[in-house]
Amino acid sequence: MKFTVAGHTERGKRDHNEDAIDWYLSPRSDRALVLVADGMGGYAGGEVASSLALEVMLYHLQDKILGMVDVNDAIAQMLSAARAAHHRLLAEQDAEPALAKMGTTLVAGLLFERQLVLLHAGDSRCYRWRAGELARLTRDHTYVEENAGTDVSHHVLTRALGAKQPFDFSVAVHKVQSGDLFAFCTDGLSNALKKTDWDKALASNLPTGQRPQALLKLALSKGADDNLSLVMVQCQ
């Protein structure tokens, strides 16, 4: 199976962008790693947290992706890289008082051999578009989603890289079919778009390379007031 990857990030109505995106596509386009993060902690902290987390993830994974032999190996490597990113943020907090409150969400996907290994912490999401149907593959790590009936704001996260309280990452494995389209995004996008918006946009005939920017533009037209980020993977 071959993959095509495209992404876009936009500060939107904010005066700076605390989101970060990155990806790696193997030379034969048969393995893809996608990383999306939404930082928090003020002007400097959020940007540092999201970009540093992705930098550490790529450092730990890029040279290992081609050698991964099975799903268990991929899960172990993904968890090791994500935990390393979390501990790097904690170390930076201790070393620099101005960054003491920084943190970031993370959603990461590794696609290979017709499988998606999906890891996340926080409220950045992954969706799958298959045969005209949209499915959300992640569950937000927020008080409102994990505690039914709570009146706590949905923005309060229960898991994030850089958090002081102990936590671990959610990991899932999904089978991949030819024609699948995966969307990895921050909450600035998911909060702005309804399911009908996703359905209409994903059903269009736009090339994969143009879809992320088109969806971010749509979200802005719907009144999105946060940073917006989206990386998409088309499976063939």
C-alpha positions in Angstrom: 0.0 0.0 0.0 1.2 3.5 -0.9 0.5 6.7 1.1 0.3 10.4 0.1 0.7 12.9 3.0 -0.2 16.6 3.1 -0.6 19.1 5.9 -1.2 22.7 6.8 -1.1 24.8 10.0 -2.6 28.3 10.5 -2.5 30.7 13.4 -6.0 31.8 12.6 -7.2 34.7 14.7 -4.5 34.2 17.3 -1.4 36.4 17.2 0.9 33.4 17.3 0.7 29.7 16.5 1.2 27.1 19.3 0.3 24.2 17.0 3.0 22.1 15.3 2.8 19.4 12.6 5.3 17.1 11.0 5.4 13.9 9.1 7.8 11.3 7.6 7.1 9.4 4.4 9.4 6.5 3.5 11.3 6.6 0.2 8.9 4.0 -1.3 5.9 5.8 0.2 4.8 2.6 1.9 5.3 3.8 5.5 4.1 7.1 6.9 4.4 8.8 10.3 2.2 11.7 11.1 2.6 14.0 14.1 0.3 16.8 15.3 0.6 18.8 18.6 -1.3 21.6 20.2 0.9 23.5 22.7 -0.2 25.4 25.8 1.5 27.6 28.3 1.7 31.1 26.9 3.4 32.7 24.0 6.8 31.0 24.4 5.7 27.9 26.3 3.1 26.5 23.9 5.3 26.9 20.8 8.3 25.3 22.5 6.2 22.4 23.9 4.6 21.4 20.6 7.6 21.8 18.4 10.0 20.2 20.9 7.7 17.2 21.4 7.6 16.5 17.6 11.3 17.0 17.3 11.9 14.4 19.9 9.4 12.0 18.4 11.0 12.3 15.0 14.5 11.9 16.4 13.5 8.6 18.1 11.4 7.2 15.3 12.6 8.2 11.9 15.6 5.8 11.6 13.5 3.0 13.1 10.4 3.1 10.9 11.8 1.1 7.9 13.0 -1.6 10.3 9.8 -2.2 12.2 8.7 -5.8 11.8 5.3 -5.9 13.3 2.6 -4.0 15.2 4.0 -4.9 18.6 7.3 -3.5 17.6 5.7 -0.3 16.3 3.6 0.2 19.5 6.7 -0.3 21.6 8.7 2.2 19.6 5.9 4.8 19.5 5.4 4.6 23.2 9.1 4.9 23.9 9.3 8.0 21.6 6.3 9.7 23.2 7.5 9.0 26.7 10.9 10.5 25.8 9.1 13.6 24.4 7.1 13.9 27.7 10.2 13.6 29.8 12.1 16.1 27.7 9.4 18.6 28.3 9.6 18.0 32.0 13.3 18.5 31.9 13.0 21.8 30.1 10.4 23.0 32.6 12.9 22.4 35.4 15.7 24.1 33.5 13.8 27.2 32.4 11.3 28.8 34.9 9.6 30.7 32.0 8.5 27.3 30.6 7.3 25.8 33.8 3.7 25.7 32.7 4.2 24.5 29.1 2.6 21.4 27.8 1.2 19.9 24.6 -1.3 17.5 23.2 -0.1 14.9 20.8 -1.7 12.7 18.2 0.6 10.4 16.2 -0.1 7.8 13.6 2.2 5.2 12.0 0.8 3.6 8.9 2.5 0.5 7.5 1.5 -3.0 6.2 -2.2 -2.1 6.0 -2.4 -1.0 9.7 -2.5 2.2 11.6 -0.8 2.4 15.0 -2.5 5.4 16.7 -1.2 7.1 19.8 -2.5 10.2 21.5 -2.8 12.3 24.6 -5.1 15.3 25.0 -7.8 16.5 22.6 -6.1 16.5 19.2 -7.9 13.9 17.1 -7.7 11.4 14.3 -10.6 10.8 11.9 -11.0 8.2 9.1 -13.0 8.7 5.9 -14.0 5.4 4.4 -16.5 4.7 1.7 -18.3 8.0 2.4 -18.5 7.6 6.1 -16.6 9.6 8.7 -15.4 7.9 11.9 -13.6 9.5 14.8 -10.8 7.1 16.0 -9.7 9.0 19.1 -11.5 9.9 22.4 -10.5 13.3 23.9 -8.7 13.2 27.2 -10.8 15.9 28.8 -12.8 16.0 32.0 -16.1 16.5 30.1 -15.5 13.5 27.8 -14.2 11.1 30.5 -16.7 12.1 33.1 -20.3 12.0 31.8 -22.5 14.8 33.2 -19.6 17.0 34.4 -20.0 20.7 34.1 -16.2 21.2 33.8 -15.1 23.0 30.6 -14.2 20.6 27.8 -10.9 22.5 27.4 -9.6 21.0 30.7 -7.3 18.2 29.7 -6.7 15.0 31.7 -3.6 14.0 29.8 -0.9 16.1 28.1 2.9 16.0 27.6 4.5 18.1 30.2 1.8 17.4 32.8 3.0 16.8 36.3 0.5 14.1 37.2 1.3 10.6 36.0 -0.4 9.4 32.9 0.1 7.2 29.9 -0.8 7.4 26.2 -3.8 5.8 24.6 -2.8 3.4 21.8 -5.0 1.7 19.3 -4.5 -0.3 16.1 -6.8 0.0 13.1 -6.8 -1.9 9.8 -6.2 0.2 6.7 -8.0 -0.3 3.4 -7.2 1.1 0.0 -9.1 4.4 -0.4 -9.0 5.3 3.3 -8.3 8.9 4.1 -7.0 9.8 7.6 -7.2 13.3 9.1 -5.1 14.3 12.1 -6.0 17.6 13.6 -6.0 20.0 16.6 -9.1 21.1 18.4 -9.1 24.4 16.7 -10.3 22.6 13.6 -12.5 19.9 15.2 -14.3 22.5 17.3 -15.1 24.6 14.3 -16.5 21.9 11.9 -19.6 19.9 12.2 -19.8 16.4 10.8 -21.7 17.7 7.8 -18.8 20.1 7.0 -16.3 17.2 7.1 -18.6 15.0 4.9 -19.0 17.7 2.3 -15.3 18.6 2.2 -14.0 15.0 2.1 -16.5 14.0 -0.5 -15.0 16.6 -2.9 -12.6 15.7 -5.7 -9.8 18.0 -4.4 -6.3 16.5 -4.6 -4.9 15.3 -1.3 -2.4 18.1 -1.3 -5.1 20.8 -1.4 -7.5 19.3 1.1 -5.8 20.4 4.4 -5.7 24.1 3.4 -9.2 24.0 2.1 -10.6 22.5 5.3 -8.7 25.1 7.4 -10.2 27.9 5.2 -13.6 26.4 5.7 -13.1 26.4 9.5 -12.1 30.0 9.5 -15.2 30.9 7.5 -17.2 29.1 10.2 -15.8 31.4 12.9 -12.8 29.4 14.2 -10.9 31.5 16.7 -8.0 29.1 17.6 -4.9 27.9 15.9 -5.8 25.3 13.2 -3.7 22.3 12.1 -4.4 19.3 9.9 -2.4 16.5 8.3 -4.1 14.1 5.9 -3.0 10.7 4.6 -4.5 9.2 1.5 -4.1 5.4 1.2 -3.9 3.7 -2.2 
